[in-house]
Amino acid sequence: MKDRDSLYKLNHFIEMDDSYFGGSASGKRGRGATNKSTVVVAVENRGAAAGYAAMEVVESMHSKHLKDFAFRHIEDDQMIKN
């Protein structure tokens, strides 16, 4: 399944967002929390319904990591909303 998914790139109107996953812990919440993994999610918006989605754990929300994610998962010349 991973091999097949790596061949497909998202197209149409793309919505991207980030989320943080991990267990409960004291201290900082959300961005910057030491016990959380940063996940970038991109979904095709096809009007009445969502299309395909791609998600990946990234090191940080630095623009280099986001560009790498977009290059691997989104077709060229697509409009992205975040």
SULTANOR-V187359 format. One record per pair of residues at least 12 apart in sequence whose ideal C-beta (glycine too) atoms are under 6 Angstrom apart, sorted by the first residue. I is the first residue (numbers start at 0). GAP is how many residues later the second one is. If there is no record, write none. Layout:
I,GAP ; I,GAP
This chain:
8,65 ; 8,66 ; 9,32 ; 9,34 ; 9,42 ; 9,44 ; 9,63 ; 9,64 ; 10,64 ; 10,67 ; 11,32 ; 11,34 ; 12,32 ; 12,66 ; 13,28 ; 13,60 ; 13,64 ; 13,66 ; 14,28 ; 14,30 ; 14,66 ; 15,26 ; 15,64 ; 15,66 ; 16,24 ; 17,22 ; 17,43 ; 18,20 ; 19,16 ; 20,16 ; 20,18 ; 21,13 ; 21,14 ; 21,15 ; 36,20 ; 37,20 ; 38,16 ; 38,18 ; 39,16 ; 39,18 ; 39,29 ; 40,14 ; 41,12 ; 41,31 ; 53,19 ; 55,13
